[in-house]
Amino acid sequence: MTMFLITFAVMLIVIAIMAIGVIFGRRAIKGSCGGGMSKAECVCVEKCDKRKKMEAEASSGVVG
């Protein structure tokens, strides 16, 4: 049980440090882009057309 508690505490500390890094770094967390060899940028600066349309429908109250 002691080993579990130590491991749990270490993981919490690591997660907290990563969260602080993201908060102060002001950069979005990036995925691996599917693990491909290309250097594609995964974080969009502008929302795609489908997302804009979905948000416009949601704000206007249209369902479906």
Secondary structure, 3 states (H helix, E strand, C coil): CHHHHHHHHHHHHHHHHHHHHHHHHCCCCCCCHHHCCCCCCCCCCCCCHHHHHHHHHHHHCCCC
